[in-house]
Amino acid sequence: MISGFGWAALALLFGYLALFFWGSAMAAQAAGKPIWLFARARGRDRLAAMGFRAAFVLAFFGPLLWLAVPMLHKIDPLWTEGRAVLLSLIGVFVAGLGAMVAFAAQMSMGSSWRVGVVGGETGDLVSGGLYHFSRNPTFVGQAALLAGVGLAVPSVPTFLAPMLFLWSARTQVRSEEAALRAAIGPDYDRYAASVPRWIGINRKAER
């Protein structure tokens, strides 16, 4: 079974995904052009795009499949039958915080928001708000959301989800940084020198 906190974490994940797609549609309308770039990704970026999708599918549908097919969760060494209530409570908190950070970061991007990376298709540089503490706060929030679900509903799929997500994020970030440097130039170099890639305290750029 899944505890009440586990169901709450899955509800948070579902709600976040709904807001993610809504926010992406709003960004596309503001930009006046498509912002979904996954289909145009190549090489490792295409693998990263697939990894993002797979991570969220594993986190949401994995526990539901385990419930539907008891034989699967019976052989899962991480499945707790909903008895790890404190762990689930912590998971809900982490998932909720991650969802809020990820969606706030996405919305603050406005028309610069992109899903995926393609050279020549970057938006304007956004450096305020959460982007003052992380160059990739959306990824940080999404990783926390998936980790929270993994704590709230421990299982092999929910354990694999954040691991796969982190690999995909690291892969895509390398391409994004190259594309931003090519499009924005020294302004991006100064920003990257003063703000951590993932999370930390804003530091003075070296001159």
C-alpha positions as CSV (number, residue, x, y, z in Angstrom):
1,M,0.0,0.0,0.0
2,I,0.9,3.7,-0.2
3,S,0.6,5.9,2.8
4,G,-1.5,9.1,2.8
5,F,1.7,11.1,2.7
6,G,2.8,9.0,-0.3
7,W,-0.4,9.8,-2.1
8,A,0.1,13.5,-1.3
9,A,3.5,13.4,-2.9
10,L,2.2,11.8,-6.0
11,A,-0.6,14.5,-6.1
12,L,2.1,17.2,-5.8
13,L,4.0,15.6,-8.7
14,F,0.8,15.5,-10.9
15,G,-0.1,19.1,-9.9
16,Y,3.4,20.3,-10.7
17,L,3.4,18.7,-14.2
18,A,0.0,20.3,-14.9
19,L,1.5,23.7,-14.0
20,F,4.6,23.0,-16.0
21,F,2.7,22.4,-19.2
22,W,0.5,25.4,-18.5
23,G,3.5,27.6,-17.9
24,S,5.2,26.3,-21.0
25,A,2.1,27.1,-23.1
26,M,2.1,30.6,-21.7
27,A,5.8,31.1,-22.4
28,A,5.3,29.9,-26.0
29,Q,2.5,32.4,-26.4
30,A,4.6,35.2,-25.0
31,A,7.6,34.3,-27.2
32,G,5.5,34.0,-30.3
33,K,7.2,30.8,-31.3
34,P,7.6,27.2,-30.2
35,I,9.6,26.7,-27.0
36,W,9.6,22.9,-27.0
37,L,13.0,22.0,-28.5
38,F,13.3,18.3,-27.4
39,A,12.3,17.0,-30.9
40,R,15.2,18.9,-32.4
41,A,17.8,17.6,-30.0
42,R,20.7,15.5,-31.3
43,G,23.2,13.1,-29.8
44,R,23.5,13.2,-26.0
45,D,20.9,16.0,-25.8
46,R,18.4,13.7,-27.3
47,L,19.2,11.0,-24.7
48,A,18.8,13.7,-22.0
49,A,15.4,14.6,-23.4
50,M,14.4,11.0,-23.2
51,G,15.8,10.8,-19.7
52,F,13.8,13.7,-18.4
53,R,10.6,12.1,-19.7
54,A,11.5,8.7,-18.3
55,A,12.3,10.1,-14.9
56,F,8.9,11.7,-14.4
57,V,7.1,8.6,-15.8
58,L,9.0,6.4,-13.4
59,A,8.3,8.6,-10.4
60,F,4.5,8.9,-11.1
61,F,3.5,5.6,-12.8
62,G,6.1,3.3,-11.1
63,P,4.3,3.2,-7.7
64,L,0.9,2.9,-9.4
65,L,2.2,-0.1,-11.4
66,W,3.6,-1.6,-8.3
67,L,0.2,-1.3,-6.7
68,A,-1.6,-2.8,-9.7
69,V,0.9,-5.8,-9.9
70,P,1.6,-6.9,-6.3
71,M,4.2,-9.4,-7.5
72,L,6.4,-6.4,-8.5
73,H,6.4,-4.6,-5.2
74,K,6.8,-7.9,-3.3
75,I,10.2,-8.3,-4.8
76,D,11.1,-4.6,-4.4
77,P,13.6,-4.2,-1.5
78,L,12.7,-0.5,-1.1
79,W,8.9,-0.9,-0.9
80,T,7.7,-0.2,2.7
81,E,4.0,-1.0,2.3
82,G,3.3,2.5,3.5
83,R,4.7,1.9,7.0
84,A,7.6,4.5,6.8
85,V,5.3,7.4,7.8
86,L,8.0,9.8,9.0
87,L,10.0,9.2,5.9
88,S,6.9,9.9,3.8
89,L,6.2,13.1,5.7
90,I,9.7,14.3,5.0
91,G,9.3,13.3,1.4
92,V,6.1,15.4,1.1
93,F,7.9,18.4,2.5
94,V,10.8,18.1,0.1
95,A,8.6,17.4,-2.9
96,G,6.4,20.4,-2.1
97,L,9.4,22.7,-1.7
98,G,10.9,21.4,-4.9
99,A,7.7,21.9,-6.9
100,M,7.4,25.5,-5.7
101,V,11.0,26.4,-6.5
102,A,10.8,24.7,-9.9
103,F,7.6,26.4,-11.0
104,A,8.6,29.8,-9.6
105,A,11.9,29.6,-11.5
106,Q,10.1,28.6,-14.7
107,M,7.6,31.4,-14.5
108,S,10.3,34.0,-13.8
109,M,11.9,33.1,-17.1
110,G,8.9,34.5,-19.0
111,S,9.3,34.4,-22.8
112,S,12.9,33.2,-22.3
113,W,11.7,29.8,-21.1
114,R,12.7,26.9,-23.3
115,V,12.2,23.1,-22.9
116,G,15.4,21.6,-24.3
117,V,18.3,23.3,-26.0
118,V,19.1,24.1,-29.6
119,G,21.8,26.5,-30.8
120,G,20.4,29.8,-31.8
121,E,17.1,29.3,-30.0
122,T,18.0,30.7,-26.6
123,G,16.1,33.5,-24.9
124,D,17.3,36.6,-23.1
125,L,19.5,36.1,-20.0
126,V,17.5,36.0,-16.7
127,S,19.6,36.7,-13.6
128,G,17.2,37.9,-10.9
129,G,15.2,36.2,-8.3
130,L,16.1,32.5,-7.8
131,Y,18.6,32.9,-10.7
132,H,20.7,35.0,-8.3
133,F,21.4,31.8,-6.3
134,S,21.5,29.2,-9.1
135,R,21.9,29.2,-12.8
136,N,19.5,26.3,-13.0
137,P,16.9,26.6,-10.2
138,T,14.2,24.8,-12.2
139,F,16.4,21.7,-12.4
140,V,17.2,22.0,-8.7
141,G,13.5,22.2,-7.8
142,Q,12.6,19.3,-10.1
143,A,15.3,17.2,-8.6
144,A,14.1,17.9,-5.1
145,L,10.5,17.1,-6.2
146,L,11.6,13.7,-7.6
147,A,13.7,13.0,-4.5
148,G,10.8,13.9,-2.3
149,V,8.5,11.5,-4.1
150,G,11.2,8.8,-3.7
151,L,11.2,9.4,0.0
152,A,7.4,9.4,0.3
153,V,6.9,6.3,-1.9
154,P,10.2,4.3,-1.6
155,S,10.5,1.9,-4.5
156,V,13.0,1.0,-7.2
157,P,11.2,3.2,-9.9
158,T,11.1,6.3,-7.6
159,F,14.8,5.7,-6.6
160,L,15.9,5.5,-10.2
161,A,13.8,8.6,-11.2
162,P,16.0,11.3,-9.6
163,M,19.2,9.5,-10.6
164,L,18.1,9.5,-14.2
165,F,16.9,13.1,-13.9
166,L,20.3,14.3,-12.5
167,W,22.2,12.6,-15.4
168,S,19.9,14.3,-17.9
169,A,20.1,17.7,-16.3
170,R,23.9,17.6,-16.2
171,T,24.0,16.6,-19.8
172,Q,21.6,19.3,-21.0
173,V,23.2,22.0,-18.9
174,R,26.5,21.6,-20.6
175,S,24.8,22.2,-24.0
176,E,22.8,25.1,-22.6
177,E,25.9,26.8,-21.3
178,A,27.6,26.5,-24.7
179,A,24.5,27.8,-26.5
180,L,24.2,30.8,-24.1
181,R,27.9,31.7,-24.4
182,A,27.5,31.7,-28.1
183,A,24.3,33.8,-28.1
184,I,25.0,36.2,-25.2
185,G,28.8,36.3,-24.9
186,P,30.6,38.2,-22.1
187,D,27.4,38.9,-20.2
188,Y,26.8,35.2,-19.7
189,D,30.5,34.6,-18.8
190,R,30.2,37.3,-16.1
191,Y,26.9,35.8,-14.8
192,A,28.4,32.2,-14.8
193,A,31.4,33.5,-12.9
194,S,29.3,34.9,-10.1
195,V,26.4,32.4,-9.7
196,P,26.8,28.7,-9.0
197,R,25.6,26.2,-11.6
198,W,23.3,24.4,-9.1
199,I,22.9,26.2,-5.8
200,G,25.0,28.4,-3.5
201,I,25.7,31.9,-2.4
202,N,26.2,34.6,-5.1
203,R,29.8,35.5,-5.3
204,K,31.6,38.5,-6.9
205,A,32.7,37.8,-10.4
206,E,36.4,37.9,-11.0
207,R,37.7,40.9,-12.9
